[in-house]
Amino acid sequence: MTLRSSLKQVIVVDQSLGLPPGKLAAQVAHAAIIAFLRAAPPLQRAWLESGMTKIVLACDSAAALRGLADQAQAAGLSVGLVADAGRTVVAAGTLTCVGIGPDEAERVNAVTSALRLLG
C-alpha cells in the first residue's frame, strides 16, 4: 500500500450545537482548511493527488472536541480546532468542530474510530 492511497482527513462536529446547514458547512470548511495548512507539505501534496478523502463525524460536546484535538496533536497529526467568531449563530469562542489530518488513515483512525458519522 502506498502512502498516497491511505490518506484521509476527518472533521468532527459538535452536534449538540444544532448548527443550521449553512453554518455547519462553513465551520467544516474552516476546520478542513486549517488542518490541511498545518499538515506537512509532502502529506498535503499526496492528499491532494489522491482525491482528498475526508469524512465528517459527530461528537456531543465542546469538551469532546478539545479532547480529540489534544489527542490528535499528541499523536503528531495536524489539527484545526475552530472557535467561532460569534457573528451569527453561536457566541464568540464557541468550539464548533475540529479538523484532523490529512495523514495516513491508520493514524487518523487511532483518534477518531469510536465516533459516528454526522447525520
Backbone atoms as SQL, in Angstrom:
CREATE TABLE atoms (id INTEGER PRIMARY KEY, chain TEXT, resi INTEGER, resn TEXT, atom TEXT, x REAL, y REAL, z REAL);
INSERT INTO atoms VALUES
  (1, 'A', 1, 'MET', 'N', 0.858, -1.184, 0.000),
  (2, 'A', 1, 'MET', 'CA', 0.000, 0.000, 0.000),
  (3, 'A', 1, 'MET', 'C', 0.893, 1.233, 0.000),
  (4, 'A', 2, 'THR', 'N', 0.570, 2.166, -0.859),
  (5, 'A', 2, 'THR', 'CA', 1.349, 3.392, -0.921),
  (6, 'A', 2, 'THR', 'C', 0.780, 4.423, 0.041),
  (7, 'A', 3, 'LEU', 'N', 1.630, 5.350, 0.428),
  (8, 'A', 3, 'LEU', 'CA', 1.182, 6.443, 1.293),
  (9, 'A', 3, 'LEU', 'C', -0.001, 7.151, 0.662),
  (10, 'A', 4, 'ARG', 'N', 0.063, 7.404, -0.617),
  (11, 'A', 4, 'ARG', 'CA', -0.969, 8.149, -1.322),
  (12, 'A', 4, 'ARG', 'C', -2.349, 7.495, -1.216),
  (13, 'A', 5, 'SER', 'N', -2.424, 6.177, -1.246),
  (14, 'A', 5, 'SER', 'CA', -3.725, 5.514, -1.263),
  (15, 'A', 5, 'SER', 'C', -4.365, 5.411, 0.114),
  (16, 'A', 6, 'SER', 'N', -3.640, 5.757, 1.164),
  (17, 'A', 6, 'SER', 'CA', -4.190, 5.564, 2.501),
  (18, 'A', 6, 'SER', 'C', -4.311, 6.855, 3.298),
  (19, 'A', 7, 'LEU', 'N', -4.432, 7.968, 2.617),
  (20, 'A', 7, 'LEU', 'CA', -4.529, 9.252, 3.300),
  (21, 'A', 7, 'LEU', 'C', -5.981, 9.687, 3.443),
  (22, 'A', 8, 'LYS', 'N', -6.269, 10.353, 4.561),
  (23, 'A', 8, 'LYS', 'CA', -7.597, 10.937, 4.728),
  (24, 'A', 8, 'LYS', 'C', -7.547, 12.065, 5.733),
  (25, 'A', 9, 'GLN', 'N', -8.613, 12.837, 5.726),
  (26, 'A', 9, 'GLN', 'CA', -8.831, 13.895, 6.699),
  (27, 'A', 9, 'GLN', 'C', -10.187, 13.645, 7.337),
  (28, 'A', 10, 'VAL', 'N', -10.280, 13.920, 8.628),
  (29, 'A', 10, 'VAL', 'CA', -11.547, 13.784, 9.341),
  (30, 'A', 10, 'VAL', 'C', -11.888, 15.128, 9.963),
  (31, 'A', 11, 'ILE', 'N', -13.138, 15.510, 9.858),
  (32, 'A', 11, 'ILE', 'CA', -13.644, 16.691, 10.537),
  (33, 'A', 11, 'ILE', 'C', -14.713, 16.219, 11.502),
  (34, 'A', 12, 'VAL', 'N', -14.595, 16.631, 12.761),
  (35, 'A', 12, 'VAL', 'CA', -15.545, 16.238, 13.797),
  (36, 'A', 12, 'VAL', 'C', -16.329, 17.479, 14.214),
  (37, 'A', 13, 'VAL', 'N', -17.648, 17.353, 14.209),
  (38, 'A', 13, 'VAL', 'CA', -18.558, 18.451, 14.500),
  (39, 'A', 13, 'VAL', 'C', -19.224, 18.228, 15.857),
  (40, 'A', 14, 'ASP', 'N', -19.337, 19.292, 16.646),
  (41, 'A', 14, 'ASP', 'CA', -20.118, 19.222, 17.889),
  (42, 'A', 14, 'ASP', 'C', -21.588, 19.291, 17.517),
  (43, 'A', 15, 'GLN', 'N', -22.209, 18.129, 17.450),
  (44, 'A', 15, 'GLN', 'CA', -23.597, 18.040, 17.010),
  (45, 'A', 15, 'GLN', 'C', -24.573, 18.639, 18.024),
  (46, 'A', 16, 'SER', 'N', -24.142, 18.794, 19.275),
  (47, 'A', 16, 'SER', 'CA', -25.041, 19.343, 20.293),
  (48, 'A', 16, 'SER', 'C', -25.396, 20.804, 20.020),
  (49, 'A', 17, 'LEU', 'N', -24.629, 21.480, 19.167),
  (50, 'A', 17, 'LEU', 'CA', -24.902, 22.884, 18.860),
  (51, 'A', 17, 'LEU', 'C', -26.114, 23.053, 17.950),
  (52, 'A', 18, 'GLY', 'N', -26.480, 22.020, 17.209),
  (53, 'A', 18, 'GLY', 'CA', -27.619, 22.118, 16.304),
  (54, 'A', 18, 'GLY', 'C', -27.448, 23.206, 15.259),
  (55, 'A', 19, 'LEU', 'N', -26.266, 23.327, 14.689),
  (56, 'A', 19, 'LEU', 'CA', -25.995, 24.377, 13.707),
  (57, 'A', 19, 'LEU', 'C', -26.860, 24.208, 12.461),
  (58, 'A', 20, 'PRO', 'N', -27.357, 25.320, 11.913),
  (59, 'A', 20, 'PRO', 'CA', -28.081, 25.233, 10.647),
  (60, 'A', 20, 'PRO', 'C', -27.125, 24.759, 9.542),
  (61, 'A', 21, 'PRO', 'N', -27.655, 24.167, 8.475),
  (62, 'A', 21, 'PRO', 'CA', -26.791, 23.564, 7.445),
  (63, 'A', 21, 'PRO', 'C', -25.725, 24.485, 6.865),
  (64, 'A', 22, 'GLY', 'N', -26.062, 25.722, 6.575),
  (65, 'A', 22, 'GLY', 'CA', -25.071, 26.631, 6.003),
  (66, 'A', 22, 'GLY', 'C', -23.941, 26.935, 6.968),
  (67, 'A', 23, 'LYS', 'N', -24.283, 27.167, 8.215),
  (68, 'A', 23, 'LYS', 'CA', -23.279, 27.445, 9.240),
  (69, 'A', 23, 'LYS', 'C', -22.407, 26.215, 9.448),
  (70, 'A', 24, 'LEU', 'N', -23.035, 25.053, 9.490),
  (71, 'A', 24, 'LEU', 'CA', -22.308, 23.795, 9.643),
  (72, 'A', 24, 'LEU', 'C', -21.295, 23.617, 8.514),
  (73, 'A', 25, 'ALA', 'N', -21.733, 23.851, 7.285),
  (74, 'A', 25, 'ALA', 'CA', -20.841, 23.706, 6.135),
  (75, 'A', 25, 'ALA', 'C', -19.650, 24.660, 6.233),
  (76, 'A', 26, 'ALA', 'N', -19.899, 25.890, 6.630),
  (77, 'A', 26, 'ALA', 'CA', -18.815, 26.866, 6.757),
  (78, 'A', 26, 'ALA', 'C', -17.821, 26.452, 7.831),
  (79, 'A', 27, 'GLN', 'N', -18.305, 25.967, 8.958),
  (80, 'A', 27, 'GLN', 'CA', -17.423, 25.563, 10.048),
  (81, 'A', 27, 'GLN', 'C', -16.580, 24.352, 9.655),
  (82, 'A', 28, 'VAL', 'N', -17.190, 23.396, 8.956),
  (83, 'A', 28, 'VAL', 'CA', -16.451, 22.222, 8.473),
  (84, 'A', 28, 'VAL', 'C', -15.367, 22.665, 7.498),
  (85, 'A', 29, 'ALA', 'N', -15.691, 23.609, 6.619),
  (86, 'A', 29, 'ALA', 'CA', -14.697, 24.120, 5.671),
  (87, 'A', 29, 'ALA', 'C', -13.540, 24.791, 6.402),
  (88, 'A', 30, 'HIS', 'N', -13.836, 25.576, 7.425),
  (89, 'A', 30, 'HIS', 'CA', -12.770, 26.205, 8.217),
  (90, 'A', 30, 'HIS', 'C', -11.837, 25.146, 8.799),
  (91, 'A', 31, 'ALA', 'N', -12.415, 24.121, 9.420),
  (92, 'A', 31, 'ALA', 'CA', -11.607, 23.078, 10.056),
  (93, 'A', 31, 'ALA', 'C', -10.758, 22.332, 9.034),
  (94, 'A', 32, 'ALA', 'N', -11.336, 22.034, 7.883),
  (95, 'A', 32, 'ALA', 'CA', -10.609, 21.302, 6.844),
  (96, 'A', 32, 'ALA', 'C', -9.408, 22.109, 6.349),
  (97, 'A', 33, 'ILE', 'N', -9.623, 23.390, 6.110),
  (98, 'A', 33, 'ILE', 'CA', -8.541, 24.231, 5.599),
  (99, 'A', 33, 'ILE', 'C', -7.447, 24.417, 6.644),
  (100, 'A', 34, 'ILE', 'N', -7.829, 24.717, 7.875),
  (101, 'A', 34, 'ILE', 'CA', -6.829, 24.942, 8.924),
  (102, 'A', 34, 'ILE', 'C', -5.971, 23.700, 9.114),
  (103, 'A', 35, 'ALA', 'N', -6.607, 22.529, 9.238),
  (104, 'A', 35, 'ALA', 'CA', -5.844, 21.290, 9.455),
  (105, 'A', 35, 'ALA', 'C', -4.949, 21.000, 8.249),
  (106, 'A', 36, 'PHE', 'N', -5.468, 21.203, 7.048),
  (107, 'A', 36, 'PHE', 'CA', -4.669, 20.985, 5.836),
  (108, 'A', 36, 'PHE', 'C', -3.425, 21.871, 5.838),
  (109, 'A', 37, 'LEU', 'N', -3.600, 23.152, 6.142),
  (110, 'A', 37, 'LEU', 'CA', -2.467, 24.082, 6.124),
  (111, 'A', 37, 'LEU', 'C', -1.425, 23.755, 7.188),
  (112, 'A', 38, 'ARG', 'N', -1.816, 23.045, 8.225),
  (113, 'A', 38, 'ARG', 'CA', -0.880, 22.669, 9.289),
  (114, 'A', 38, 'ARG', 'C', -0.201, 21.325, 9.031),
  (115, 'A', 39, 'ALA', 'N', -0.627, 20.620, 7.993),
  (116, 'A', 39, 'ALA', 'CA', -0.011, 19.333, 7.647),
  (117, 'A', 39, 'ALA', 'C', 1.332, 19.578, 6.956),
  (118, 'A', 40, 'ALA', 'N', 2.195, 18.586, 7.009),
  (119, 'A', 40, 'ALA', 'CA', 3.484, 18.670, 6.329),
  (120, 'A', 40, 'ALA', 'C', 3.265, 18.736, 4.815),
  (121, 'A', 41, 'PRO', 'N', 4.055, 19.534, 4.115),
  (122, 'A', 41, 'PRO', 'CA', 3.881, 19.669, 2.665),
  (123, 'A', 41, 'PRO', 'C', 3.827, 18.343, 1.888),
  (124, 'A', 42, 'PRO', 'N', 4.654, 17.341, 2.218),
  (125, 'A', 42, 'PRO', 'CA', 4.523, 16.072, 1.473),
  (126, 'A', 42, 'PRO', 'C', 3.151, 15.420, 1.671),
  (127, 'A', 43, 'LEU', 'N', 2.584, 15.522, 2.878),
  (128, 'A', 43, 'LEU', 'CA', 1.243, 14.992, 3.119),
  (129, 'A', 43, 'LEU', 'C', 0.199, 15.808, 2.351),
  (130, 'A', 44, 'GLN', 'N', 0.360, 17.112, 2.336),
  (131, 'A', 44, 'GLN', 'CA', -0.562, 17.961, 1.584),
  (132, 'A', 44, 'GLN', 'C', -0.605, 17.547, 0.118),
  (133, 'A', 45, 'ARG', 'N', 0.589, 17.436, -0.493),
  (134, 'A', 45, 'ARG', 'CA', 0.661, 17.092, -1.919),
  (135, 'A', 45, 'ARG', 'C', 0.052, 15.718, -2.185),
  (136, 'A', 46, 'ALA', 'N', 0.444, 14.736, -1.381),
  (137, 'A', 46, 'ALA', 'CA', -0.047, 13.373, -1.595),
  (138, 'A', 46, 'ALA', 'C', -1.557, 13.304, -1.435),
  (139, 'A', 47, 'TRP', 'N', -2.100, 14.005, -0.436),
  (140, 'A', 47, 'TRP', 'CA', -3.551, 14.002, -0.202),
  (141, 'A', 47, 'TRP', 'C', -4.285, 14.656, -1.367),
  (142, 'A', 48, 'LEU', 'N', -3.774, 15.793, -1.848),
  (143, 'A', 48, 'LEU', 'CA', -4.390, 16.468, -2.989),
  (144, 'A', 48, 'LEU', 'C', -4.389, 15.566, -4.223),
  (145, 'A', 49, 'GLU', 'N', -3.300, 14.841, -4.434),
  (146, 'A', 49, 'GLU', 'CA', -3.175, 13.973, -5.607),
  (147, 'A', 49, 'GLU', 'C', -3.996, 12.691, -5.486),
  (148, 'A', 50, 'SER', 'N', -4.392, 12.338, -4.268),
  (149, 'A', 50, 'SER', 'CA', -5.096, 11.066, -4.074),
  (150, 'A', 50, 'SER', 'C', -6.613, 11.217, -3.980),
  (151, 'A', 51, 'GLY', 'N', -7.135, 12.413, -4.183),
  (152, 'A', 51, 'GLY', 'CA', -8.576, 12.590, -4.187),
  (153, 'A', 51, 'GLY', 'C', -9.154, 13.262, -2.964),
  (154, 'A', 52, 'MET', 'N', -8.319, 13.643, -2.012),
  (155, 'A', 52, 'MET', 'CA', -8.734, 14.427, -0.844),
  (156, 'A', 52, 'MET', 'C', -9.846, 13.759, -0.030),
  (157, 'A', 53, 'THR', 'N', -9.667, 12.501, 0.307),
  (158, 'A', 53, 'THR', 'CA', -10.650, 11.801, 1.121),
  (159, 'A', 53, 'THR', 'C', -10.866, 12.531, 2.430),
  (160, 'A', 54, 'LYS', 'N', -12.140, 12.814, 2.714),
  (161, 'A', 54, 'LYS', 'CA', -12.476, 13.419, 4.001),
  (162, 'A', 54, 'LYS', 'C', -13.779, 12.837, 4.496),
  (163, 'A', 55, 'ILE', 'N', -13.851, 12.668, 5.808),
  (164, 'A', 55, 'ILE', 'CA', -15.006, 12.091, 6.472),
  (165, 'A', 55, 'ILE', 'C', -15.459, 13.088, 7.529),
  (166, 'A', 56, 'VAL', 'N', -16.780, 13.281, 7.675),
  (167, 'A', 56, 'VAL', 'CA', -17.307, 14.183, 8.696),
  (168, 'A', 56, 'VAL', 'C', -18.019, 13.339, 9.751),
  (169, 'A', 57, 'LEU', 'N', -17.540, 13.463, 10.974),
  (170, 'A', 57, 'LEU', 'CA', -18.040, 12.697, 12.112),
  (171, 'A', 57, 'LEU', 'C', -18.672, 13.635, 13.133),
  (172, 'A', 58, 'ALA', 'N', -19.333, 13.048, 14.113),
  (173, 'A', 58, 'ALA', 'CA', -20.017, 13.841, 15.142),
  (174, 'A', 58, 'ALA', 'C', -19.519, 13.485, 16.523),
  (175, 'A', 59, 'CYS', 'N', -19.547, 14.488, 17.399),
  (176, 'A', 59, 'CYS', 'CA', -19.368, 14.275, 18.828),
  (177, 'A', 59, 'CYS', 'C', -20.445, 15.095, 19.530),
  (178, 'A', 60, 'ASP', 'N', -20.478, 15.040, 20.851),
  (179, 'A', 60, 'ASP', 'CA', -21.601, 15.637, 21.575),
  (180, 'A', 60, 'ASP', 'C', -21.266, 16.832, 22.460),
  (181, 'A', 61, 'SER', 'N', -20.029, 17.347, 22.389),
  (182, 'A', 61, 'SER', 'CA', -19.711, 18.466, 23.274),
  (183, 'A', 61, 'SER', 'C', -18.417, 19.157, 22.866),
  (184, 'A', 62, 'ALA', 'N', -18.259, 20.373, 23.359),
  (185, 'A', 62, 'ALA', 'CA', -17.007, 21.101, 23.164),
  (186, 'A', 62, 'ALA', 'C', -15.861, 20.395, 23.878),
  (187, 'A', 63, 'ALA', 'N', -16.143, 19.799, 25.029),
  (188, 'A', 63, 'ALA', 'CA', -15.105, 19.061, 25.755),
  (189, 'A', 63, 'ALA', 'C', -14.598, 17.889, 24.925),
  (190, 'A', 64, 'ALA', 'N', -15.505, 17.214, 24.232),
  (191, 'A', 64, 'ALA', 'CA', -15.100, 16.106, 23.368),
  (192, 'A', 64, 'ALA', 'C', -14.238, 16.612, 22.210),
  (193, 'A', 65, 'LEU', 'N', -14.601, 17.759, 21.620),
  (194, 'A', 65, 'LEU', 'CA', -13.787, 18.343, 20.553),
  (195, 'A', 65, 'LEU', 'C', -12.387, 18.651, 21.046),
  (196, 'A', 66, 'ARG', 'N', -12.305, 19.306, 22.195),
  (197, 'A', 66, 'ARG', 'CA', -10.990, 19.662, 22.737),
  (198, 'A', 66, 'ARG', 'C', -10.172, 18.409, 23.032),
  (199, 'A', 67, 'GLY', 'N', -10.819, 17.385, 23.589),
  (200, 'A', 67, 'GLY', 'CA', -10.121, 16.130, 23.872),
  (201, 'A', 67, 'GLY', 'C', -9.580, 15.482, 22.604),
  (202, 'A', 68, 'LEU', 'N', -10.374, 15.479, 21.540),
  (203, 'A', 68, 'LEU', 'CA', -9.921, 14.927, 20.259),
  (204, 'A', 68, 'LEU', 'C', -8.758, 15.734, 19.698),
  (205, 'A', 69, 'ALA', 'N', -8.856, 17.047, 19.785),
  (206, 'A', 69, 'ALA', 'CA', -7.774, 17.905, 19.301),
  (207, 'A', 69, 'ALA', 'C', -6.488, 17.622, 20.065),
  (208, 'A', 70, 'ASP', 'N', -6.586, 17.502, 21.372),
  (209, 'A', 70, 'ASP', 'CA', -5.404, 17.216, 22.194),
  (210, 'A', 70, 'ASP', 'C', -4.812, 15.858, 21.860),
  (211, 'A', 71, 'GLN', 'N', -5.680, 14.864, 21.699),
  (212, 'A', 71, 'GLN', 'CA', -5.219, 13.509, 21.381),
  (213, 'A', 71, 'GLN', 'C', -4.556, 13.474, 20.002),
  (214, 'A', 72, 'ALA', 'N', -5.153, 14.136, 19.028),
  (215, 'A', 72, 'ALA', 'CA', -4.579, 14.165, 17.682),
  (216, 'A', 72, 'ALA', 'C', -3.243, 14.893, 17.666),
  (217, 'A', 73, 'GLN', 'N', -3.177, 15.994, 18.380),
  (218, 'A', 73, 'GLN', 'CA', -1.928, 16.751, 18.444),
  (219, 'A', 73, 'GLN', 'C', -0.829, 15.922, 19.109),
  (220, 'A', 74, 'ALA', 'N', -1.177, 15.223, 20.180),
  (221, 'A', 74, 'ALA', 'CA', -0.202, 14.364, 20.865),
  (222, 'A', 74, 'ALA', 'C', 0.287, 13.239, 19.958),
  (223, 'A', 75, 'ALA', 'N', -0.562, 12.818, 19.015),
  (224, 'A', 75, 'ALA', 'CA', -0.196, 11.759, 18.069),
  (225, 'A', 75, 'ALA', 'C', 0.595, 12.299, 16.879),
  (226, 'A', 76, 'GLY', 'N', 0.817, 13.602, 16.851),
  (227, 'A', 76, 'GLY', 'CA', 1.592, 14.204, 15.778),
  (228, 'A', 76, 'GLY', 'C', 0.798, 14.490, 14.518),
  (229, 'A', 77, 'LEU', 'N', -0.524, 14.532, 14.629),
  (230, 'A', 77, 'LEU', 'CA', -1.384, 14.834, 13.491),
  (231, 'A', 77, 'LEU', 'C', -1.624, 16.336, 13.402),
  (232, 'A', 78, 'SER', 'N', -1.890, 16.815, 12.200),
  (233, 'A', 78, 'SER', 'CA', -2.264, 18.229, 12.059),
  (234, 'A', 78, 'SER', 'C', -3.686, 18.409, 12.567),
  (235, 'A', 79, 'VAL', 'N', -3.918, 19.549, 13.215),
  (236, 'A', 79, 'VAL', 'CA', -5.200, 19.793, 13.880),
  (237, 'A', 79, 'VAL', 'C', -5.664, 21.213, 13.570),
  (238, 'A', 80, 'GLY', 'N', -6.955, 21.338, 13.286),
  (239, 'A', 80, 'GLY', 'CA', -7.574, 22.651, 13.105),
  (240, 'A', 80, 'GLY', 'C', -8.818, 22.750, 13.965),
  (241, 'A', 81, 'LEU', 'N', -8.661, 23.254, 15.182),
  (242, 'A', 81, 'LEU', 'CA', -9.782, 23.420, 16.104),
  (243, 'A', 81, 'LEU', 'C', -10.418, 24.783, 15.838),
  (244, 'A', 82, 'VAL', 'N', -11.723, 24.783, 15.553),
  (245, 'A', 82, 'VAL', 'CA', -12.417, 26.013, 15.156),
  (246, 'A', 82, 'VAL', 'C', -13.202, 26.583, 16.328),
  (247, 'A', 83, 'ALA', 'N', -12.871, 27.827, 16.681),
  (248, 'A', 83, 'ALA', 'CA', -13.632, 28.603, 17.664),
  (249, 'A', 83, 'ALA', 'C', -14.332, 29.702, 16.872),
  (250, 'A', 84, 'ASP', 'N', -15.643, 29.714, 16.909),
  (251, 'A', 84, 'ASP', 'CA', -16.432, 30.636, 16.099),
  (252, 'A', 84, 'ASP', 'C', -16.191, 32.089, 16.486),
  (253, 'A', 85, 'ALA', 'N', -16.298, 32.962, 15.499),
  (254, 'A', 85, 'ALA', 'CA', -16.114, 34.398, 15.724),
  (255, 'A', 85, 'ALA', 'C', -17.317, 35.037, 16.407),
  (256, 'A', 86, 'GLY', 'N', -18.458, 34.369, 16.401),
  (257, 'A', 86, 'GLY', 'CA', -19.625, 34.870, 17.115),
  (258, 'A', 86, 'GLY', 'C', -20.432, 35.914, 16.390),
  (259, 'A', 87, 'ARG', 'N', -20.331, 35.970, 15.078),
  (260, 'A', 87, 'ARG', 'CA', -21.064, 36.995, 14.327),
  (261, 'A', 87, 'ARG', 'C', -22.466, 36.569, 13.915),
  (262, 'A', 88, 'THR', 'N', -22.788, 35.284, 14.060),
  (263, 'A', 88, 'THR', 'CA', -24.114, 34.853, 13.592),
  (264, 'A', 88, 'THR', 'C', -24.844, 33.994, 14.618),
  (265, 'A', 89, 'VAL', 'N', -24.601, 32.700, 14.634),
  (266, 'A', 89, 'VAL', 'CA', -25.463, 31.748, 15.325),
  (267, 'A', 89, 'VAL', 'C', -25.048, 31.442, 16.761),
  (268, 'A', 90, 'VAL', 'N', -23.764, 31.363, 17.025),
  (269, 'A', 90, 'VAL', 'CA', -23.276, 30.989, 18.353),
  (270, 'A', 90, 'VAL', 'C', -22.393, 32.088, 18.929),
  (271, 'A', 91, 'ALA', 'N', -22.161, 32.039, 20.214),
  (272, 'A', 91, 'ALA', 'CA', -21.336, 33.044, 20.888),
  (273, 'A', 91, 'ALA', 'C', -19.878, 32.944, 20.459),
  (274, 'A', 92, 'ALA', 'N', -19.198, 34.074, 20.482),
  (275, 'A', 92, 'ALA', 'CA', -17.774, 34.108, 20.158),
  (276, 'A', 92, 'ALA', 'C', -17.013, 33.137, 21.043),
  (277, 'A', 93, 'GLY', 'N', -16.110, 32.396, 20.425),
  (278, 'A', 93, 'GLY', 'CA', -15.283, 31.449, 21.154),
  (279, 'A', 93, 'GLY', 'C', -15.866, 30.048, 21.250),
  (280, 'A', 94, 'THR', 'N', -17.107, 29.863, 20.794),
  (281, 'A', 94, 'THR', 'CA', -17.723, 28.537, 20.830),
  (282, 'A', 94, 'THR', 'C', -16.954, 27.590, 19.921),
  (283, 'A', 95, 'LEU', 'N', -16.509, 26.458, 20.469),
  (284, 'A', 95, 'LEU', 'CA', -15.850, 25.443, 19.659),
  (285, 'A', 95, 'LEU', 'C', -16.914, 24.707, 18.842),
  (286, 'A', 96, 'THR', 'N', -16.735, 24.681, 17.523),
  (287, 'A', 96, 'THR', 'CA', -17.734, 24.074, 16.648),
  (288, 'A', 96, 'THR', 'C', -17.273, 22.765, 16.036),
  (289, 'A', 97, 'CYS', 'N', -16.007, 22.674, 15.663),
  (290, 'A', 97, 'CYS', 'CA', -15.514, 21.457, 15.038),
  (291, 'A', 97, 'CYS', 'C', -13.988, 21.431, 15.062),
  (292, 'A', 98, 'VAL', 'N', -13.461, 20.260, 14.722),
  (293, 'A', 98, 'VAL', 'CA', -12.018, 20.088, 14.635),
  (294, 'A', 98, 'VAL', 'C', -11.690, 19.280, 13.392),
  (295, 'A', 99, 'GLY', 'N', -10.699, 19.743, 12.651),
  (296, 'A', 99, 'GLY', 'CA', -10.168, 19.001, 11.516),
  (297, 'A', 99, 'GLY', 'C', -8.925, 18.256, 11.953),
  (298, 'A', 100, 'ILE', 'N', -8.787, 17.018, 11.504),
  (299, 'A', 100, 'ILE', 'CA', -7.627, 16.187, 11.837),
  (300, 'A', 100, 'ILE', 'C', -7.075, 15.615, 10.539),
  (301, 'A', 101, 'GLY', 'N', -5.809, 15.898, 10.277),
  (302, 'A', 101, 'GLY', 'CA', -5.167, 15.433, 9.055),
  (303, 'A', 101, 'GLY', 'C', -5.285, 16.465, 7.954),
  (304, 'A', 102, 'PRO', 'N', -4.816, 16.083, 6.792),
  (305, 'A', 102, 'PRO', 'CA', -4.642, 14.756, 6.258),
  (306, 'A', 102, 'PRO', 'C', -3.400, 14.056, 6.786),
  (307, 'A', 103, 'ASP', 'N', -3.544, 12.750, 6.883),
  (308, 'A', 103, 'ASP', 'CA', -2.449, 11.880, 7.299),
  (309, 'A', 103, 'ASP', 'C', -2.840, 10.460, 6.937),
  (310, 'A', 104, 'GLU', 'N', -1.969, 9.529, 7.261),
  (311, 'A', 104, 'GLU', 'CA', -2.270, 8.128, 6.988),
  (312, 'A', 104, 'GLU', 'C', -3.546, 7.738, 7.730),
  (313, 'A', 105, 'ALA', 'N', -4.432, 7.028, 7.039),
  (314, 'A', 105, 'ALA', 'CA', -5.732, 6.667, 7.596),
  (315, 'A', 105, 'ALA', 'C', -5.599, 5.963, 8.940),
  (316, 'A', 106, 'GLU', 'N', -4.643, 5.096, 9.084),
  (317, 'A', 106, 'GLU', 'CA', -4.477, 4.361, 10.342),
  (318, 'A', 106, 'GLU', 'C', -4.181, 5.301, 11.505),
  (319, 'A', 107, 'ARG', 'N', -3.384, 6.332, 11.249),
  (320, 'A', 107, 'ARG', 'CA', -3.053, 7.297, 12.307),
  (321, 'A', 107, 'ARG', 'C', -4.264, 8.139, 12.690),
  (322, 'A', 108, 'VAL', 'N', -5.047, 8.552, 11.692),
  (323, 'A', 108, 'VAL', 'CA', -6.255, 9.326, 11.957),
  (324, 'A', 108, 'VAL', 'C', -7.286, 8.450, 12.662),
  (325, 'A', 109, 'ASN', 'N', -7.448, 7.215, 12.198),
  (326, 'A', 109, 'ASN', 'CA', -8.412, 6.290, 12.798),
  (327, 'A', 109, 'ASN', 'C', -8.110, 5.997, 14.261),
  (328, 'A', 110, 'ALA', 'N', -6.841, 6.022, 14.633),
  (329, 'A', 110, 'ALA', 'CA', -6.466, 5.762, 16.020),
  (330, 'A', 110, 'ALA', 'C', -7.102, 6.770, 16.965),
  (331, 'A', 111, 'VAL', 'N', -7.402, 7.957, 16.464),
  (332, 'A', 111, 'VAL', 'CA', -8.000, 9.023, 17.275),
  (333, 'A', 111, 'VAL', 'C', -9.524, 9.079, 17.107),
  (334, 'A', 112, 'THR', 'N', -10.013, 8.718, 15.912),
  (335, 'A', 112, 'THR', 'CA', -11.421, 9.000, 15.587),
  (336, 'A', 112, 'THR', 'C', -12.310, 7.791, 15.388),
  (337, 'A', 113, 'SER', 'N', -11.797, 6.592, 15.467),
  (338, 'A', 113, 'SER', 'CA', -12.584, 5.398, 15.079),
  (339, 'A', 113, 'SER', 'C', -13.808, 5.137, 15.939),
  (340, 'A', 114, 'ALA', 'N', -13.867, 5.669, 17.148),
  (341, 'A', 114, 'ALA', 'CA', -15.025, 5.428, 18.018),
  (342, 'A', 114, 'ALA', 'C', -16.197, 6.372, 17.719),
  (343, 'A', 115, 'LEU', 'N', -15.995, 7.342, 16.849),
  (344, 'A', 115, 'LEU', 'CA', -17.032, 8.340, 16.561),
  (345, 'A', 115, 'LEU', 'C', -17.965, 7.864, 15.458),
  (346, 'A', 116, 'ARG', 'N', -19.164, 8.439, 15.408),
  (347, 'A', 116, 'ARG', 'CA', -20.149, 8.085, 14.378),
  (348, 'A', 116, 'ARG', 'C', -20.166, 9.152, 13.280),
  (349, 'A', 117, 'LEU', 'N', -20.653, 8.744, 12.118),
  (350, 'A', 117, 'LEU', 'CA', -20.808, 9.684, 11.014),
  (351, 'A', 117, 'LEU', 'C', -21.814, 10.777, 11.396),
  (352, 'A', 118, 'LEU', 'N', -21.557, 11.982, 10.929),
  (353, 'A', 118, 'LEU', 'CA', -22.509, 13.062, 11.128),
  (354, 'A', 118, 'LEU', 'C', -23.748, 12.742, 10.301),
  (355, 'A', 119, 'GLY', 'N', -24.898, 12.891, 10.916),
  (356, 'A', 119, 'GLY', 'CA', -26.083, 12.559, 10.136),
  (357, 'A', 119, 'GLY', 'C', -27.356, 12.997, 10.751);
